[in-house]
Amino acid sequence: MFTAKELKNIDAGYFSVIASGGCTLTLQSRNTGHCWHILLQEYPHFRSCLIYHTHRRGTPYHEHGHEATLSGCLSQIRNHDAYWLSRKSRRKPHKEVRP
């Protein structure tokens, strides 16, 4: 299970918690609007988190990666957001087609 301390360390200014329960956590980034589902897997001797991602609420998730800790997952999400926002700002605006 995610600990109360881990859940308390989620930056509410950066993430909106959509759902939380035992070994699952669903977040939405306030920067990109992307949704993230984190699944905690506990084996006899270690913990591991699987990270799933979607660009819009209501669309299917795809596997994004994994981390050993929840804080590692949050860091990976922030890095993805930075990449996504920089990529988006580099896109060339569409030229208007005039008749």
C-alpha positions in Angstrom: 0.0 0.0 0.0 1.0 3.6 -0.5 1.9 5.1 2.8 0.2 8.2 4.2 3.6 10.0 4.1 3.9 9.2 0.4 0.4 10.4 -0.4 1.0 13.6 1.7 4.0 14.4 -0.4 2.0 14.7 -3.6 2.2 18.4 -4.7 -1.5 19.5 -4.9 -0.5 22.5 -6.9 0.9 20.3 -9.6 -1.3 17.3 -9.5 -5.0 16.7 -9.0 -5.8 13.4 -7.4 -8.6 11.7 -9.3 -8.7 8.5 -7.3 -6.7 6.8 -4.6 -7.0 3.4 -3.1 -4.6 1.0 -1.4 -2.2 0.1 -4.2 -3.5 2.4 -7.0 -3.3 6.1 -7.6 -4.8 8.1 -10.4 -3.5 11.7 -11.0 -4.0 14.4 -13.5 -1.3 16.9 -14.3 -2.5 20.5 -13.9 0.2 21.5 -16.5 -0.7 19.2 -19.4 -4.0 17.7 -18.4 -2.6 14.3 -19.0 -3.8 11.5 -16.7 -1.6 9.0 -14.9 -2.4 5.7 -13.2 0.2 4.3 -10.8 -0.1 0.7 -9.7 2.0 -0.4 -6.8 3.2 -4.0 -6.9 4.5 -5.4 -3.7 6.6 -8.6 -3.9 8.0 -10.4 -0.9 11.2 -8.3 -0.8 10.7 -5.1 -2.8 8.2 -2.6 -4.2 7.8 -1.5 -7.7 5.4 1.0 -9.4 4.0 0.6 -12.9 3.0 3.9 -14.6 0.2 4.2 -17.1 -0.6 7.3 -19.1 -3.3 8.9 -21.3 -3.5 12.3 -22.9 -7.2 12.9 -22.1 -9.6 11.6 -19.5 -11.9 8.9 -20.8 -9.4 7.5 -23.3 -7.5 4.3 -22.9 -4.3 4.2 -20.9 -1.0 2.9 -22.3 2.0 1.6 -20.3 4.5 4.4 -19.8 7.2 3.0 -17.5 8.0 2.0 -14.0 9.8 3.3 -10.9 10.8 1.9 -7.6 9.0 4.6 -5.5 6.0 6.9 -5.8 8.4 10.0 -5.6 10.3 8.5 -8.6 7.0 8.2 -10.5 6.1 11.8 -9.8 9.5 12.9 -11.0 9.1 10.9 -14.2 5.7 12.5 -14.8 7.2 16.0 -14.3 10.0 15.2 -16.7 7.4 13.9 -19.3 5.4 17.1 -18.8 8.5 19.3 -19.4 9.3 17.3 -22.6 5.7 17.5 -23.8 5.4 21.3 -23.2 8.7 22.0 -24.9 7.7 19.8 -27.8 4.4 21.6 -28.0 6.0 25.1 -28.0 8.3 24.1 -30.9 5.5 23.2 -33.2 5.1 25.6 -36.1 1.8 27.3 -36.3 -0.5 26.3 -39.2 -0.4 28.6 -42.1 -3.7 30.0 -43.2 -4.8 29.0 -46.6 -6.2 31.9 -48.5 -8.5 31.4 -51.5 
